[in-house]
Amino acid sequence: MKNKIILAKNILLPIVLGGIVGLIISSFINSSTLEKPPLYPPDFLFSVVWSILYLIMGIAYGILVYKGENDKEIDKIYYTQLIVNLIWPIIYFVFELRFISIIWILILLVLIIYMIKLFYGKNKIVSYSQIPYLLWIIFATYLNIGTFLLNI
């Protein structure tokens, strides 16, 4: 039973925190006033994609913890990238610091790559599950840079 609680906690944590950040930033999102780069998806898609990615992220980390495959370095990188991830939309939407948000998302990108590398050393399937997250952040980086450049 204890292991199931640990697994549930690790799955729910990123979803709940992502939801809280979503509520915080919701009144600040006004993308209709910005020029957008090509391939910019409809606004509703962001919450759908992030919900799925947070779920996959939580499951992956939860599996590592459940199986005892995590260690201090994995814990540190996982929570660091999660915190950096959760702060990015606040920088971008609330404070509208578009250039700073580019630097921030590049830091997140490096953290995710490192996290995947660490996960790979413990559980290859878990590490592969983070590839959609990595691809979405690469795409988000493109959107962030494109939006910044089109709205200078």
N, CA, C and O atoms as a GROMACS GRO file, in nm:
protein
  608
    1MET      N    1   0.082  -0.121   0.000
    1MET     CA    2   0.000   0.000   0.000
    1MET      C    3   0.086   0.126   0.000
    1MET      O    4   0.055   0.223  -0.069
    2LYS      N    5   0.195   0.123   0.078
    2LYS     CA    6   0.283   0.239   0.086
    2LYS      C    7   0.341   0.274  -0.050
    2LYS      O    8   0.350   0.392  -0.086
    3ASN      N    9   0.380   0.172  -0.128
    3ASN     CA   10   0.436   0.195  -0.261
    3ASN      C   11   0.333   0.257  -0.355
    3ASN      O   12   0.369   0.340  -0.439
    4LYS      N   13   0.208   0.217  -0.343
    4LYS     CA   14   0.103   0.274  -0.428
    4LYS      C   15   0.078   0.421  -0.395
    4LYS      O   16   0.051   0.502  -0.483
    5ILE      N   17   0.089   0.454  -0.267
    5ILE     CA   18   0.075   0.594  -0.226
    5ILE      C   19   0.191   0.676  -0.280
    5ILE      O   20   0.171   0.788  -0.328
    6ILE      N   21   0.311   0.621  -0.273
    6ILE     CA   22   0.429   0.690  -0.328
    6ILE      C   23   0.411   0.712  -0.478
    6ILE      O   24   0.439   0.820  -0.528
    7LEU      N   25   0.365   0.611  -0.548
    7LEU     CA   26   0.344   0.620  -0.692
    7LEU      C   27   0.237   0.726  -0.722
    7LEU      O   28   0.257   0.810  -0.810
    8ALA      N   29   0.127   0.722  -0.652
    8ALA     CA   30   0.019   0.819  -0.674
    8ALA      C   31   0.066   0.961  -0.646
    8ALA      O   32   0.035   1.053  -0.721
    9LYS      N   33   0.141   0.980  -0.538
    9LYS     CA   34   0.192   1.113  -0.504
    9LYS      C   35   0.281   1.167  -0.615
    9LYS      O   36   0.270   1.284  -0.653
   10ASN      N   37   0.369   1.083  -0.666
   10ASN     CA   38   0.462   1.128  -0.769
   10ASN      C   39   0.392   1.153  -0.903
   10ASN      O   40   0.437   1.237  -0.981
   11ILE      N   41   0.284   1.082  -0.929
   11ILE     CA   42   0.207   1.106  -1.051
   11ILE      C   43   0.127   1.235  -1.038
   11ILE      O   44   0.119   1.313  -1.132
   12LEU      N   45   0.067   1.256  -0.923
   12LEU     CA   46  -0.021   1.372  -0.905
   12LEU      C   47   0.055   1.505  -0.886
   12LEU      O   48   0.004   1.610  -0.924
   13LEU      N   49   0.174   1.500  -0.830
   13LEU     CA   50   0.245   1.624  -0.798
   13LEU      C   51   0.262   1.716  -0.919
   13LEU      O   52   0.222   1.832  -0.911
   14PRO      N   53   0.319   1.670  -1.030
   14PRO     CA   54   0.334   1.764  -1.142
   14PRO      C   55   0.200   1.808  -1.201
   14PRO      O   56   0.188   1.921  -1.249
   15ILE      N   57   0.100   1.721  -1.199
   15ILE     CA   58  -0.031   1.758  -1.252
   15ILE      C   59  -0.095   1.868  -1.167
   15ILE      O   60  -0.145   1.967  -1.220
   16VAL      N   61  -0.092   1.850  -1.036
   16VAL     CA   62  -0.151   1.949  -0.945
   16VAL      C   63  -0.074   2.082  -0.953
   16VAL      O   64  -0.135   2.189  -0.963
   17LEU      N   65   0.058   2.074  -0.949
   17LEU     CA   66   0.138   2.198  -0.956
   17LEU      C   67   0.119   2.268  -1.090
   17LEU      O   68   0.107   2.391  -1.096
   18GLY      N   69   0.115   2.191  -1.198
   18GLY     CA   70   0.090   2.250  -1.330
   18GLY      C   71  -0.047   2.315  -1.335
   18GLY      O   72  -0.063   2.422  -1.395
   19GLY      N   73  -0.146   2.252  -1.273
   19GLY     CA   74  -0.280   2.310  -1.268
   19GLY      C   75  -0.284   2.440  -1.190
   19GLY      O   76  -0.352   2.535  -1.229
   20ILE      N   77  -0.210   2.445  -1.080
   20ILE     CA   78  -0.204   2.567  -0.999
   20ILE      C   79  -0.140   2.679  -1.080
   20ILE      O   80  -0.190   2.792  -1.082
   21VAL      N   81  -0.029   2.649  -1.146
   21VAL     CA   82   0.036   2.751  -1.230
   21VAL      C   83  -0.058   2.794  -1.342
   21VAL      O   84  -0.067   2.913  -1.374
   22GLY      N   85  -0.128   2.699  -1.401
   22GLY     CA   86  -0.226   2.731  -1.505
   22GLY      C   87  -0.332   2.829  -1.456
   22GLY      O   88  -0.369   2.922  -1.527
   23LEU      N   89  -0.379   2.808  -1.335
   23LEU     CA   90  -0.478   2.901  -1.276
   23LEU      C   91  -0.416   3.039  -1.252
   23LEU      O   92  -0.481   3.141  -1.275
   24ILE      N   93  -0.292   3.040  -1.206
   24ILE     CA   94  -0.224   3.168  -1.178
   24ILE      C   95  -0.208   3.249  -1.307
   24ILE      O   96  -0.232   3.369  -1.308
   25ILE      N   97  -0.168   3.183  -1.415
   25ILE     CA   98  -0.137   3.257  -1.537
   25ILE      C   99  -0.258   3.280  -1.627
   25ILE      O  100  -0.251   3.360  -1.720
   26SER      N  101  -0.369   3.210  -1.602
   26SER     CA  102  -0.483   3.213  -1.695
   26SER      C  103  -0.533   3.354  -1.726
   26SER      O  104  -0.570   3.382  -1.840
   27SER      N  105  -0.536   3.440  -1.629
   27SER     CA  106  -0.586   3.576  -1.655
   27SER      C  107  -0.482   3.664  -1.725
   27SER      O  108  -0.514   3.774  -1.769
   28PHE      N  109  -0.360   3.616  -1.736
   28PHE     CA  110  -0.254   3.692  -1.802
   28PHE      C  111  -0.231   3.650  -1.947
   28PHE      O  112  -0.160   3.717  -2.022
   29ILE      N  113  -0.292   3.539  -1.987
   29ILE     CA  114  -0.272   3.489  -2.123
   29ILE      C  115  -0.358   3.570  -2.219
   29ILE      O  116  -0.480   3.567  -2.214
   30ASN      N  117  -0.290   3.642  -2.306
   30ASN     CA  118  -0.359   3.719  -2.408
   30ASN      C  119  -0.277   3.712  -2.536
   30ASN      O  120  -0.222   3.812  -2.583
   31SER      N  121  -0.269   3.592  -2.591
   31SER     CA  122  -0.184   3.570  -2.708
   31SER      C  123  -0.241   3.634  -2.834
   31SER      O  124  -0.172   3.643  -2.935
   32SER      N  125  -0.366   3.679  -2.829
   32SER     CA  126  -0.426   3.740  -2.948
   32SER      C  127  -0.361   3.872  -2.983
   32SER      O  128  -0.372   3.919  -3.097
   33THR      N  129  -0.294   3.934  -2.888
   33THR     CA  130  -0.229   4.062  -2.915
   33THR      C  131  -0.086   4.045  -2.967
   33THR      O  132  -0.021   4.144  -3.002
   34LEU      N  133  -0.037   3.923  -2.974
   34LEU     CA  134   0.100   3.898  -3.017
   34LEU      C  135   0.104   3.842  -3.159
   34LEU      O  136   0.017   3.765  -3.200
   35GLU      N  137   0.207   3.882  -3.232
   35GLU     CA  138   0.237   3.817  -3.359
   35GLU      C  139   0.295   3.680  -3.325
   35GLU      O  140   0.378   3.666  -3.236
   36LYS      N  141   0.249   3.579  -3.399
   36LYS     CA  142   0.293   3.442  -3.368
   36LYS      C  143   0.370   3.384  -3.486
   36LYS      O  144   0.340   3.415  -3.602
   37PRO      N  145   0.469   3.300  -3.456
   37PRO     CA  146   0.544   3.236  -3.563
   37PRO      C  147   0.460   3.128  -3.633
   37PRO      O  148   0.359   3.082  -3.579
   38PRO      N  149   0.502   3.088  -3.752
   38PRO     CA  150   0.432   2.978  -3.819
   38PRO      C  151   0.430   2.854  -3.729
   38PRO      O  152   0.519   2.834  -3.647
   39LEU      N  153   0.329   2.773  -3.746
   39LEU     CA  154   0.307   2.648  -3.671
   39LEU      C  155   0.257   2.670  -3.529
   39LEU      O  156   0.247   2.575  -3.452
   40TYR      N  157   0.225   2.794  -3.494
   40TYR     CA  158   0.172   2.821  -3.360
   40TYR      C  159   0.038   2.750  -3.346
   40TYR      O  160  -0.054   2.777  -3.424
   41PRO      N  161   0.025   2.659  -3.249
   41PRO     CA  162  -0.100   2.582  -3.236
   41PRO      C  163  -0.212   2.665  -3.173
   41PRO      O  164  -0.187   2.771  -3.116
   42PRO      N  165  -0.336   2.615  -3.184
   42PRO     CA  166  -0.447   2.683  -3.116
   42PRO      C  167  -0.424   2.684  -2.965
   42PRO      O  168  -0.366   2.590  -2.909
   43ASP      N  169  -0.468   2.790  -2.899
   43ASP     CA  170  -0.442   2.808  -2.757
   43ASP      C  171  -0.488   2.691  -2.670
   43ASP      O  172  -0.420   2.655  -2.574
   44PHE      N  173  -0.604   2.632  -2.703
   44PHE     CA  174  -0.656   2.523  -2.619
   44PHE      C  175  -0.562   2.403  -2.614
   44PHE      O  176  -0.563   2.326  -2.518
   45LEU      N  177  -0.481   2.387  -2.718
   45LEU     CA  178  -0.392   2.271  -2.726
   45LEU      C  179  -0.285   2.271  -2.617
   45LEU      O  180  -0.239   2.165  -2.575
   46PHE      N  181  -0.245   2.389  -2.573
   46PHE     CA  182  -0.140   2.397  -2.472
   46PHE      C  183  -0.180   2.327  -2.342
   46PHE      O  184  -0.102   2.250  -2.286
   47SER      N  185  -0.300   2.352  -2.293
   47SER     CA  186  -0.342   2.288  -2.167
   47SER      C  187  -0.358   2.137  -2.185
   47SER      O  188  -0.329   2.061  -2.092
   48VAL      N  189  -0.402   2.094  -2.301
   48VAL     CA  190  -0.416   1.950  -2.327
   48VAL      C  191  -0.278   1.884  -2.327
   48VAL      O  192  -0.256   1.784  -2.259
   49VAL      N  193  -0.186   1.941  -2.403
   49VAL     CA  194  -0.052   1.884  -2.413
   49VAL      C  195   0.016   1.885  -2.278
   49VAL      O  196   0.076   1.785  -2.238
   50TRP      N  197   0.008   1.996  -2.206
   50TRP     CA  198   0.075   2.003  -2.075
   50TRP      C  199   0.017   1.904  -1.976
   50TRP      O  200   0.091   1.846  -1.896
   51SER      N  201  -0.112   1.884  -1.978
   51SER     CA  202  -0.173   1.785  -1.889
   51SER      C  203  -0.117   1.645  -1.917
   51SER      O  204  -0.084   1.571  -1.824
   52ILE      N  205  -0.106   1.611  -2.043
   52ILE     CA  206  -0.052   1.480  -2.082
   52ILE      C  207   0.095   1.470  -2.042
   52ILE      O  208   0.138   1.369  -1.987
   53LEU      N  209   0.172   1.575  -2.070
   53LEU     CA  210   0.315   1.571  -2.038
   53LEU      C  211   0.340   1.564  -1.888
   53LEU      O  212   0.429   1.490  -1.844
   54TYR      N  213   0.263   1.638  -1.810
   54TYR     CA  214   0.279   1.629  -1.664
   54TYR      C  215   0.244   1.490  -1.614
   54TYR      O  216   0.308   1.438  -1.523
   55LEU      N  217   0.141   1.429  -1.673
   55LEU     CA  218   0.103   1.293  -1.636
   55LEU      C  219   0.217   1.196  -1.668
   55LEU      O  220   0.255   1.114  -1.583
   56ILE      N  221   0.271   1.203  -1.788
   56ILE     CA  222   0.380   1.114  -1.829
   56ILE      C  223   0.504   1.137  -1.741
   56ILE      O  224   0.570   1.042  -1.700
   57MET      N  225   0.533   1.264  -1.714
   57MET     CA  226   0.647   1.298  -1.629
   57MET      C  227   0.630   1.236  -1.490
   57MET      O  228   0.723   1.176  -1.436
   58GLY      N  229   0.512   1.252  -1.434
   58GLY     CA  230   0.485   1.198  -1.300
   58GLY      C  231   0.491   1.046  -1.297
   58GLY      O  232   0.544   0.987  -1.203
   59ILE      N  233   0.436   0.983  -1.399
   59ILE     CA  234   0.441   0.836  -1.406
   59ILE      C  235   0.585   0.789  -1.414
   59ILE      O  236   0.625   0.696  -1.344
   60ALA      N  237   0.664   0.853  -1.501
   60ALA     CA  238   0.804   0.812  -1.519
   60ALA      C  239   0.882   0.821  -1.388
   60ALA      O  240   0.949   0.726  -1.348
   61TYR      N  241   0.872   0.936  -1.324
   61TYR     CA  242   0.945   0.952  -1.198
   61TYR      C  243   0.888   0.859  -1.090
   61TYR      O  244   0.962   0.802  -1.011
   62GLY      N  245   0.756   0.845  -1.089
   62GLY     CA  246   0.692   0.756  -0.994
   62GLY      C  247   0.739   0.612  -1.009
   62GLY      O  248   0.760   0.543  -0.909
   63ILE      N  249   0.757   0.567  -1.131
   63ILE     CA  250   0.808   0.431  -1.155
   63ILE      C  251   0.948   0.417  -1.099
   63ILE      O  252   0.979   0.317  -1.035
   64LEU      N  253   1.033   0.517  -1.123
   64LEU     CA  254   1.170   0.510  -1.069
   64LEU      C  255   1.169   0.501  -0.917
   64LEU      O  256   1.243   0.421  -0.859
   65VAL      N  257   1.086   0.582  -0.854
   65VAL     CA  258   1.077   0.580  -0.707
   65VAL      C  259   1.018   0.449  -0.661
   65VAL      O  260   1.070   0.388  -0.566
   66TYR      N  261   0.912   0.403  -0.725
   66TYR     CA  262   0.845   0.279  -0.690
   66TYR      C  263   0.940   0.159  -0.696
   66TYR      O  264   0.938   0.071  -0.610
   67LYS      N  265   1.024   0.158  -0.799
   67LYS     CA  266   1.118   0.047  -0.817
   67LYS      C  267   1.250   0.069  -0.742
   67LYS      O  268   1.338  -0.016  -0.748
   68GLY      N  269   1.263   0.182  -0.674
   68GLY     CA  270   1.387   0.211  -0.602
   68GLY      C  271   1.503   0.241  -0.695
   68GLY      O  272   1.619   0.223  -0.659
   69GLU      N  273   1.473   0.288  -0.814
   69GLU     CA  274   1.577   0.317  -0.913
   69GLU      C  275   1.620   0.464  -0.912
   69GLU      O  276   1.708   0.504  -0.987
   70ASN      N  277   1.557   0.543  -0.827
   70ASN     CA  278   1.599   0.683  -0.817
   70ASN      C  279   1.715   0.694  -0.718
   70ASN      O  280   1.738   0.605  -0.636
   71ASP      N  281   1.787   0.803  -0.729
   71ASP     CA  282   1.893   0.834  -0.634
   71ASP      C  283   1.890   0.985  -0.611
   71ASP      O  284   1.805   1.055  -0.667
   72LYS      N  285   1.983   1.035  -0.531
   72LYS     CA  286   1.982   1.178  -0.497
   72LYS      C  287   1.996   1.266  -0.621
   72LYS      O  288   1.932   1.370  -0.632
   73GLU      N  289   2.082   1.223  -0.716
   73GLU     CA  290   2.102   1.304  -0.836
   73GLU      C  291   1.977   1.307  -0.923
   73GLU      O  292   1.940   1.412  -0.975
   74ILE      N  293   1.911   1.193  -0.938
   74ILE     CA  294   1.787   1.189  -1.015
   74ILE      C  295   1.680   1.274  -0.946
   74ILE      O  296   1.609   1.351  -1.011
   75ASP      N  297   1.668   1.259  -0.814
   75ASP     CA  298   1.569   1.339  -0.741
   75ASP      C  299   1.596   1.488  -0.761
   75ASP      O  300   1.503   1.566  -0.787
   76LYS      N  301   1.720   1.527  -0.750
   76LYS     CA  302   1.757   1.669  -0.761
   76LYS      C  303   1.726   1.722  -0.901
   76LYS      O  304   1.666   1.829  -0.914
   77ILE      N  305   1.764   1.650  -1.006
   77ILE     CA  306   1.741   1.699  -1.142
   77ILE      C  307   1.592   1.697  -1.176
   77ILE      O  308   1.544   1.788  -1.244
   78TYR      N  309   1.520   1.596  -1.130
   78TYR     CA  310   1.377   1.589  -1.157
   78TYR      C  311   1.304   1.709  -1.097
   78TYR      O  312   1.228   1.778  -1.165
   79TYR      N  313   1.328   1.734  -0.969
   79TYR     CA  314   1.258   1.845  -0.904
   79TYR      C  315   1.307   1.981  -0.953
   79TYR      O  316   1.229   2.076  -0.960
   80THR      N  317   1.434   1.991  -0.987
   80THR     CA  318   1.486   2.117  -1.041
   80THR      C  319   1.420   2.148  -1.174
   80THR      O  320   1.373   2.260  -1.196
   81GLN      N  321   1.416   2.050  -1.264
   81GLN     CA  322   1.354   2.077  -1.394
   81GLN      C  323   1.205   2.104  -1.378
   81GLN      O  324   1.149   2.186  -1.452
   82LEU      N  325   1.140   2.038  -1.283
   82LEU     CA  326   0.997   2.064  -1.260
   82LEU      C  327   0.975   2.207  -1.213
   82LEU      O  328   0.884   2.275  -1.261
   83ILE      N  329   1.057   2.254  -1.121
   83ILE     CA  330   1.045   2.391  -1.072
   83ILE      C  331   1.074   2.492  -1.184
   83ILE      O  332   1.000   2.589  -1.201
   84VAL      N  333   1.180   2.468  -1.260
   84VAL     CA  334   1.213   2.557  -1.372
   84VAL      C  335   1.097   2.557  -1.472
   84VAL      O  336   1.060   2.662  -1.525
   85ASN      N  337   1.042   2.440  -1.498
   85ASN     CA  338   0.928   2.428  -1.588
   85ASN      C  339   0.809   2.511  -1.539
   85ASN      O  340   0.747   2.583  -1.617
   86LEU      N  341   0.779   2.502  -1.412
   86LEU     CA  342   0.662   2.571  -1.356
   86LEU      C  343   0.682   2.722  -1.348
   86LEU      O  344   0.584   2.797  -1.350
   87ILE      N  345   0.804   2.767  -1.341
   87ILE     CA  346   0.831   2.912  -1.335
   87ILE      C  347   0.827   2.976  -1.473
   87ILE      O  348   0.793   3.094  -1.485
   88TRP      N  349   0.860   2.899  -1.578
   88TRP     CA  350   0.864   2.957  -1.712
   88TRP      C  351   0.736   3.032  -1.751
   88TRP      O  352   0.746   3.146  -1.794
   89PRO      N  353   0.616   2.973  -1.738
   89PRO     CA  354   0.497   3.047  -1.781
   89PRO      C  355   0.472   3.174  -1.700
   89PRO      O  356   0.410   3.268  -1.750
   90ILE      N  357   0.518   3.176  -1.577
   90ILE     CA  358   0.503   3.298  -1.496
   90ILE      C  359   0.592   3.407  -1.554
   90ILE      O  360   0.550   3.522  -1.566
   91ILE      N  361   0.715   3.372  -1.588
   91ILE     CA  362   0.807   3.468  -1.650
   91ILE      C  363   0.749   3.517  -1.784
   91ILE      O  364   0.750   3.637  -1.813
   92TYR      N  365   0.699   3.423  -1.864
   92TYR     CA  366   0.652   3.455  -1.998
   92TYR      C  367   0.519   3.531  -1.998
   92TYR      O  368   0.508   3.634  -2.064
   93PHE      N  369   0.419   3.481  -1.926
   93PHE     CA  370   0.286   3.539  -1.932
   93PHE      C  371   0.261   3.648  -1.828
   93PHE      O  372   0.208   3.754  -1.862
   94VAL      N  373   0.298   3.624  -1.704
   94VAL     CA  374   0.267   3.721  -1.599
   94VAL      C  375   0.359   3.843  -1.608
   94VAL      O  376   0.312   3.956  -1.610
   95PHE      N  377   0.490   3.818  -1.616
   95PHE     CA  378   0.584   3.930  -1.619
   95PHE      C  379   0.617   3.977  -1.760
   95PHE      O  380   0.678   4.082  -1.778
   96GLU      N  381   0.577   3.899  -1.861
   96GLU     CA  382   0.601   3.931  -2.002
   96GLU      C  383   0.748   3.960  -2.033
   96GLU      O  384   0.780   4.047  -2.113
   97LEU      N  385   0.836   3.885  -1.967
   97LEU     CA  386   0.980   3.898  -1.989
   97LEU      C  387   1.020   3.797  -2.095
   97LEU      O  388   1.078   3.693  -2.064
   98ARG      N  389   0.988   3.828  -2.220
   98ARG     CA  390   1.005   3.734  -2.329
   98ARG      C  391   1.150   3.692  -2.350
   98ARG      O  392   1.177   3.574  -2.375
   99PHE      N  393   1.244   3.785  -2.342
   99PHE     CA  394   1.384   3.748  -2.361
   99PHE      C  395   1.435   3.661  -2.247
   99PHE      O  396   1.504   3.562  -2.269
  100ILE      N  397   1.400   3.698  -2.124
  100ILE     CA  398   1.439   3.618  -2.007
  100ILE      C  399   1.376   3.479  -2.018
  100ILE      O  400   1.439   3.379  -1.981
  101SER      N  401   1.254   3.472  -2.069
  101SER     CA  402   1.189   3.341  -2.083
  101SER      C  403   1.261   3.253  -2.184
  101SER      O  404   1.257   3.130  -2.173
  102ILE      N  405   1.327   3.313  -2.283
  102ILE     CA  406   1.408   3.234  -2.377
  102ILE      C  407   1.526   3.171  -2.303
  102ILE      O  408   1.552   3.052  -2.318
  103ILE      N  409   1.594   3.250  -2.226
  103ILE     CA  410   1.707   3.197  -2.148
  103ILE      C  411   1.658   3.088  -2.053
  103ILE      O  412   1.722   2.984  -2.038
  104TRP      N  413   1.544   3.114  -1.989
  104TRP     CA  414   1.487   3.019  -1.892
  104TRP      C  415   1.450   2.886  -1.959
  104TRP      O  416   1.477   2.780  -1.904
  105ILE      N  417   1.389   2.893  -2.078
  105ILE     CA  418   1.349   2.769  -2.145
  105ILE      C  419   1.471   2.693  -2.197
  105ILE      O  420   1.469   2.570  -2.206
  106LEU      N  421   1.577   2.765  -2.232
  106LEU     CA  422   1.701   2.697  -2.273
  106LEU      C  423   1.764   2.623  -2.154
  106LEU      O  424   1.818   2.513  -2.170
  107ILE      N  425   1.755   2.683  -2.037
  107ILE     CA  426   1.801   2.614  -1.915
  107ILE      C  427   1.717   2.490  -1.893
  107ILE      O  428   1.770   2.383  -1.863
  108LEU      N  429   1.586   2.504  -1.909
  108LEU     CA  430   1.495   2.388  -1.894
  108LEU      C  431   1.531   2.278  -1.994
  108LEU      O  432   1.532   2.160  -1.959
  109LEU      N  433   1.560   2.316  -2.115
  109LEU     CA  434   1.598   2.219  -2.218
  109LEU      C  435   1.721   2.139  -2.177
  109LEU      O  436   1.724   2.017  -2.192
  110VAL      N  437   1.820   2.207  -2.125
  110VAL     CA  438   1.942   2.138  -2.079
  110VAL      C  439   1.909   2.045  -1.963
  110VAL      O  440   1.958   1.932  -1.958
  111LEU      N  441   1.828   2.092  -1.870
  111LEU     CA  442   1.789   2.009  -1.755
  111LEU      C  443   1.714   1.883  -1.799
  111LEU      O  444   1.735   1.775  -1.744
  112ILE      N  445   1.626   1.897  -1.897
  112ILE     CA  446   1.549   1.781  -1.944
  112ILE      C  447   1.641   1.680  -2.011
  112ILE      O  448   1.628   1.559  -1.988
  113ILE      N  449   1.732   1.727  -2.092
  113ILE     CA  450   1.828   1.637  -2.157
  113ILE      C  451   1.908   1.562  -2.052
  113ILE      O  452   1.929   1.441  -2.063
  114TYR      N  453   1.954   1.632  -1.950
  114TYR     CA  454   2.030   1.569  -1.843
  114TYR      C  455   1.943   1.469  -1.766
  114TYR      O  456   1.989   1.361  -1.729
  115MET      N  457   1.818   1.507  -1.741
  115MET     CA  458   1.726   1.417  -1.670
  115MET      C  459   1.706   1.288  -1.751
  115MET      O  460   1.709   1.179  -1.695
  116ILE      N  461   1.684   1.302  -1.880
  116ILE     CA  462   1.666   1.184  -1.965
  116ILE      C  463   1.790   1.096  -1.960
  116ILE      O  464   1.779   0.973  -1.954
  117LYS      N  465   1.906   1.157  -1.962
  117LYS     CA  466   2.032   1.081  -1.955
  117LYS      C  467   2.039   1.003  -1.822
  117LYS      O  468   2.074   0.885  -1.821
  118LEU      N  469   2.005   1.068  -1.712
  118LEU     CA  470   2.007   1.000  -1.583
  118LEU      C  471   1.902   0.888  -1.577
  118LEU      O  472   1.930   0.779  -1.527
  119PHE      N  473   1.783   0.916  -1.627
  119PHE     CA  474   1.678   0.814  -1.630
  119PHE      C  475   1.724   0.694  -1.713
  119PHE      O  476   1.698   0.579  -1.676
  120TYR      N  477   1.793   0.721  -1.824
  120TYR     CA  478   1.839   0.614  -1.914
  120TYR      C  479   1.932   0.518  -1.841
  120TYR      O  480   1.930   0.397  -1.865
  121GLY      N  481   2.015   0.572  -1.752
  121GLY     CA  482   2.107   0.488  -1.677
  121GLY      C  483   2.037   0.395  -1.579
  121GLY      O  484   2.095   0.297  -1.533
  122LYS      N  485   1.912   0.426  -1.546
  122LYS     CA  486   1.837   0.344  -1.449
  122LYS      C  487   1.727   0.261  -1.515
  122LYS      O  488   1.704   0.146  -1.478
  123ASN      N  489   1.660   0.321  -1.614
  123ASN     CA  490   1.544   0.254  -1.674
  123ASN      C  491   1.522   0.315  -1.814
  123ASN      O  492   1.472   0.426  -1.827
  124LYS      N  493   1.560   0.240  -1.915
  124LYS     CA  494   1.555   0.291  -2.052
  124LYS      C  495   1.413   0.329  -2.095
  124LYS      O  496   1.394   0.433  -2.159
  125ILE      N  497   1.315   0.248  -2.062
  125ILE     CA  498   1.177   0.277  -2.102
  125ILE      C  499   1.129   0.408  -2.039
  125ILE      O  500   1.065   0.489  -2.105
  126VAL      N  501   1.160   0.427  -1.912
  126VAL     CA  502   1.124   0.550  -1.844
  126VAL      C  503   1.190   0.670  -1.914
  126VAL      O  504   1.127   0.775  -1.932
  127SER      N  505   1.315   0.655  -1.952
  127SER     CA  506   1.384   0.767  -2.019
  127SER      C  507   1.319   0.795  -2.154
  127SER      O  508   1.302   0.912  -2.191
  128TYR      N  509   1.283   0.691  -2.229
  128TYR     CA  510   1.219   0.712  -2.359
  128TYR      C  511   1.083   0.781  -2.344
  128TYR      O  512   1.041   0.854  -2.434
  129SER      N  513   1.016   0.760  -2.232
  129SER     CA  514   0.886   0.822  -2.211
  129SER      C  515   0.896   0.974  -2.201
  129SER      O  516   0.795   1.044  -2.212
  130GLN      N  517   1.017   1.025  -2.179
  130GLN     CA  518   1.036   1.169  -2.166
  130GLN      C  519   1.067   1.237  -2.300
  130GLN      O  520   1.080   1.359  -2.306
  131ILE      N  521   1.078   1.159  -2.406
  131ILE     CA  522   1.107   1.218  -2.538
  131ILE      C  523   0.996   1.313  -2.584
  131ILE      O  524   1.027   1.419  -2.637
  132PRO      N  525   0.866   1.280  -2.566
  132PRO     CA  526   0.763   1.380  -2.604
  132PRO      C  527   0.779   1.512  -2.528
  132PRO      O  528   0.758   1.619  -2.584
  133TYR      N  529   0.816   1.505  -2.403
  133TYR     CA  530   0.841   1.625  -2.321
  133TYR      C  531   0.955   1.705  -2.382
  133TYR      O  532   0.945   1.827  -2.398
  134LEU      N  533   1.064   1.638  -2.415
  134LEU     CA  534   1.178   1.705  -2.478
  134LEU      C  535   1.138   1.768  -2.610
  134LEU      O  536   1.172   1.884  -2.636
  135LEU      N  537   1.066   1.695  -2.693
  135LEU     CA  538   1.024   1.750  -2.823
  135LEU      C  539   0.932   1.870  -2.806
  135LEU      O  540   0.942   1.967  -2.881
  136TRP      N  541   0.842   1.864  -2.709
  136TRP     CA  542   0.751   1.976  -2.686
  136TRP      C  543   0.830   2.099  -2.639
  136TRP      O  544   0.800   2.211  -2.680
  137ILE      N  545   0.929   2.079  -2.555
  137ILE     CA  546   1.009   2.193  -2.507
  137ILE      C  547   1.092   2.251  -2.622
  137ILE      O  548   1.112   2.372  -2.628
  138ILE      N  549   1.141   2.166  -2.710
  138ILE     CA  550   1.211   2.218  -2.829
  138ILE      C  551   1.115   2.303  -2.912
  138ILE      O  552   1.150   2.412  -2.957
  139PHE      N  553   0.994   2.253  -2.932
  139PHE     CA  554   0.893   2.328  -3.006
  139PHE      C  555   0.856   2.457  -2.931
  139PHE      O  556   0.842   2.562  -2.992
  140ALA      N  557   0.840   2.449  -2.800
  140ALA     CA  558   0.808   2.567  -2.720
  140ALA      C  559   0.921   2.670  -2.727
  140ALA      O  560   0.896   2.790  -2.724
  141THR      N  561   1.045   2.622  -2.736
  141THR     CA  562   1.159   2.713  -2.750
  141THR      C  563   1.149   2.788  -2.882
  141THR      O  564   1.171   2.909  -2.888
  142TYR      N  565   1.115   2.716  -2.988
  142TYR     CA  566   1.093   2.780  -3.118
  142TYR      C  567   0.983   2.885  -3.108
  142TYR      O  568   0.999   2.997  -3.155
  143LEU      N  569   0.870   2.849  -3.045
  143LEU     CA  570   0.759   2.944  -3.031
  143LEU      C  571   0.800   3.065  -2.948
  143LEU      O  572   0.766   3.178  -2.982
  144ASN      N  573   0.874   3.041  -2.841
  144ASN     CA  574   0.919   3.149  -2.752
  144ASN      C  575   1.010   3.245  -2.829
  144ASN      O  576   0.991   3.367  -2.825
  145ILE      N  577   1.110   3.191  -2.900
  145ILE     CA  578   1.203   3.275  -2.975
  145ILE      C  579   1.129   3.346  -3.089
  145ILE      O  580   1.148   3.465  -3.111
  146GLY      N  581   1.045   3.272  -3.161
  146GLY     CA  582   0.970   3.332  -3.272
  146GLY      C  583   0.880   3.445  -3.226
  146GLY      O  584   0.877   3.551  -3.287
  147THR      N  585   0.807   3.422  -3.118
  147THR     CA  586   0.717   3.526  -3.065
  147THR      C  587   0.798   3.648  -3.019
  147THR      O  588   0.758   3.761  -3.044
  148PHE      N  589   0.910   3.625  -2.955
  148PHE     CA  590   0.994   3.736  -2.911
  148PHE      C  591   1.039   3.817  -3.032
  148PHE      O  592   1.026   3.940  -3.033
  149LEU      N  593   1.093   3.751  -3.133
  149LEU     CA  594   1.147   3.822  -3.249
  149LEU      C  595   1.039   3.895  -3.328
  149LEU      O  596   1.064   4.004  -3.382
  150LEU      N  597   0.921   3.839  -3.336
  150LEU     CA  598   0.811   3.903  -3.411
  150LEU      C  599   0.747   4.018  -3.335
  150LEU      O  600   0.672   4.097  -3.393
  151ASN      N  601   0.776   4.030  -3.206
  151ASN     CA  602   0.710   4.133  -3.124
  151ASN      C  603   0.807   4.231  -3.058
  151ASN      O  604   0.774   4.295  -2.959
  152ILE      N  605   0.925   4.241  -3.114
  152ILE     CA  606   1.025   4.335  -3.057
  152ILE      C  607   0.979   4.477  -3.081
  152ILE      O  608   1.047   4.571  -3.042
   0.00000   0.00000   0.00000
